[in-house]
Amino acid sequence: MYRTRTPVAMTATGLATVLLLTACGGSEDSDGKDSEKKRDDGISAQRGTGKKQDVKRPMKRLWMPFPCGQKWRVNSYDEKHAPALDMVREPQHKTEGSTLRAAASGTVRISKSDSGAGNVVQIKHAYGYYTTYLHLKKKYVEEGQKVKRTTRIGTVGDTGSNGNTPHLHFEVAKGAKNADHWGEREGDKYRETANLHPTSYKGVGKEWRNAVSHSCAAPRPTKFAKYRVVRTVNAREWAGTKYQSARKERKGRTIYLGCDHYRKPEGKLFRRVQGGAGPDGKGLWVRASKTYVKKIGKCSAR
């Protein structure tokens, strides 16, 4: 939520009824200036106040800062909080201690504890954008450290006097001066809206239920085998329970699927389709059960 000025109560009921992705923080600044900071989550960066976006230097794609396939509830709350986001996991009792990842690659600018916001991490990204994460139970990165999108930067918690209940308070800002206003109660004018791929920011007072993290990572296969598609199957941008369908692999086609690197979310086997498609450029994913594809060749380097 915020730092210290006017704490905003964060109850489990309130979290459940407001929005989809938000986490907050609050405390006194090191110079003794009493301030109450607040964080908002957004995704593709746009100025929250409606100012023109820097079209020459667009925000690098941001992802939900959680492991692939996890479901989270995201809330933007009122106009003084938005476009910051508060996020709790679905189901909510799993929130505390959940792994927190960077929303994009960058350099850690802040890693500290704050009386109101608790454990705080801020990351500088390309083109002068910043993401800030509040109320962490634990933080695993240091200032100056380089991080990737999949880097584990901490765990979700309720630290700080404004933590109240386990959740992530998330904010996006453009420029260091704006980023310095993290966690402020009326910090909306300093924040950018964020579009966490593939979800778009929905506005003030909105809630997103069961938002699925698409922050998936897996090596590119080095060996592939020939498969025949026996039942038309979606080629997905990620291997979760919900997904972005990029295209369909039609029945009767012959495709090559990766042998040595695969994913099994919720026990379902997915393999990479040979090629450079998909958000990470390492290939799309298809269900690899015999219901959909039949292996007709041996694994070999390609």
N, C-alpha and C positions, 0 to 999 in steps of 0.2 A: 504494500500500500504506500505509505508515505514515510518520511523520516521522523520528525518529532513535533512539529508545530501543533496541528490539530489532528490527532490520530483519527483515522476512519475505522470504525469497528468492522471487523471482518469475521462474521460468524459462518459456521458451516452452512446454515440455511441461506444466508445472504449470498454466499458463493454459489450455491446450487441454483439460485434463481436469477442471477444476473446474466453473465456472459460466458465467453468461451475460453479465452486464454489470458490470464492476468496475474501478475505477482507484484508485490509492493515492498517498500521499505522506508524507515524513518529514523532520524537521530540528530544529534547536534553536530555541526561542522567542527572540524579540528580547530578553527579559529574562534570557536565559542559562539558563533552566530547561530541563533536558534532558527532552525528551518525544518519544514516538514516536506520531504520529497515524496513524490509518487511516481510510479512507473506504469507505462501503458504498453501493451503489445500491439504490434501491427505487423504487416508483412511488406509487400513491395512498398518502398518508401515513397510517401507523398507527404507534403507538409500538412500537418493536422489543422492548421489555421486556414488552409485553402490557398496558401501562397504557391506560386509556380514552382514546379519541381525542376531541378537542374537537369534538363534534357540531355545535355552533353555528357553528363556523368551520372547515369542512372544507377540506382541502388542495385548492388549485386544481389542475386536471388537469395532470399532467406528461407530457412526451413524451420519447422517446428523443432525446438531444441531437445528432443527426446528420442530414444531408440526407435528404430523402424517398427511400424505396426502398432505402437501403443496408441490408446485412445484417451483424449483429454477434453475437458470442458473448458471453454474459453469465454471470458466475459470482458466487456469494455467499460461497463458501468456508465456513470454520468459524464457530462461534458468536461468537468474538471479533472476527471480521471482519464478518460479517453484522449488520445488513441492508445494509451497504455493498456496492457492486457493482464488479467489475472487468470491463472490456469490451475485447475485441479484435475487429477487423474480420474478416469472412469474405470472401475468404481472408485469413489472418493477415498475410501480407507487405504488405498494403495499409494496415495500421494506422497506421504512422508518417506523420505529416503530414496525416492525414485531418481534414477540417473538423469543428470542434466548435461546436455551437450551444447557446444557452440552452434549458433544459428547459421554461421558461415565462417570461413577461414578469416584469420586476422591476428592481431597482436593484443595481448591483455594490457589494458591501460590502468585498470583499478582492480585490486584484489585486497579487500580489507573488511573489517568489522565496523558496523555503525550501530549506535544505540537504538535507533528507531527502525532502520532497515535490516539490521542483522548482518549476516555475511553477504557481501556485495561483490559482484564481478562485472566489470565493464570491458568490452572488447572493441577495438578500433578495426574497421573493415575498409575495403577499397573505397576510394572517392570521398573520404571524409565522413563516412557513416559509422555510427556507434550503436551497439546493443548493450543493454544493462539488465542484470539479473539480480533480484533482491530476495531476502529471507532464506538464503541457502542454509541447509543443515550443515553441510561441509563444503569447503572449496578446495579444489585440487590444483589450481594454477597460481602462478606468481606473476607479478607485474613485469612486463617486457617479454613474457613467454609467447612464442608463436603457437597458434592453435589451428587445427583443421576443423571442418564441419563436424567430424565425428569424434573430436577430442572430448573426453569426459572432463568437464570443468567443475563439477560439484554434484551435490544431491539436493533435492527439493526439501524445504523445511518450513519452520515458522519462527525463525530467529528474529530478534529485535522486538522492541515494545509494540510495534504495529503489526507484527506477524500474525498474532491472534490464532490462526488455524493454518495448518500446512497448505501452502500454495506457492506458485511462482508468480512474482510480479515482473513483467517484461516490458522494456521500453526500447524505442528506436529514436535516434536523434541525428541531425546533420550538422557537423561542425563541433569542434571541441567546446566552444562556449555554450552551445545549447546542451551538449552532453553533460556539462558540469551541473546542470539543473536537475539531474536524475533524482527521482523520489519526491519531488516537491508536490505539495497538495494541489496547487493550481499551475502545474507545469505543462498543461496541454499546448500552450503556445510555443514551447521549446521542442515538442516531439513531432515525429513523423508517424504516419500510419504505416503499418507493416502488413504485407501480404505473404504469409507463410505458405510456400509452395505445397500443394496446388490451391490452397484456400485463400480467398480474398477477404480483406478487412470489410466488415459488414456495417460499421458505423457506430454511433454513440448508443449506449443502452442496449446493446445486442448480446446475445448468447449463442455460442456454437456448441452443440452437443455432439459427443463422439467424434471429435476432430481427430483424424488419424495422422500420425507422423509418417511422412514420406522420406525422412532422413535415413535412407538406407545406404549401406556400403557393403561391397563385396568385391574381391579381386576379379579381374578379367580372366576367364578360363584360358588355359594354355593348351588344352586338349579338347577336341570336339568329336562327336560321333553323329552319323547320319540317322535321322528319325523320319518316319512317315506319320503325317497327321491323320489319325483315324477318326477324329471328331473335331469339328471346328472349335478352336480355342482362342481366347483373348491373349494377345501379346501385351504385357503390362509394363508400365513405367516403374513399377516397384512390386515387391513380392509380399504384400500385406493382405489383410482380410478385406480391405477396401483398396481400390487402385484406380489409376488413370489408364484406361484402355487406349493404347496407341493405334492398334490395328488388330485384325483377325488373321490367324493362320488357318487357312481353309482346308477342309477335309480333302485328302488326296495329295497335298503338297509334300515335298521333301525339304526338310530343314536340318540345319546342323545345330546341336545343342551342346553346351559345355559339359565336360565330364568331371573335371577336377575341382570346380568351385560351384557351389549350389547353396540354396537356402531352404530351410524347413520351418517356416512360421506356422505355429499351431499344428505341427505335424504334417503339413502339406508340402510336398516336394516341388520346388521351382528350379528350373535351369535357365541359363542365359542362351538367348538366340545369338548365333554368330553375327557380328557386325558392330558398328559403333553407335547404335541408336540408344535412346534413353537419356534421362537427365544427367547421368554421370559419364555418358559416352562409352559405356562398356557393354552395351547390348540390352535388349528388352528381356523380360522374363515370361516364361509360360509354365503352366502346370505340367509336370512331367510324369503324371500317373499314366498307366496303360490305358486308361479310359480315353485319353486324348492323343497320346503319341506312342509309337512303337519303334524301338531301336532296331535298325536294320544294318548298322555298320559298326566297326570297331573304333575305339577311342584312339585318336592320333593327333599329333601336333598339326596345326593348320596356320 
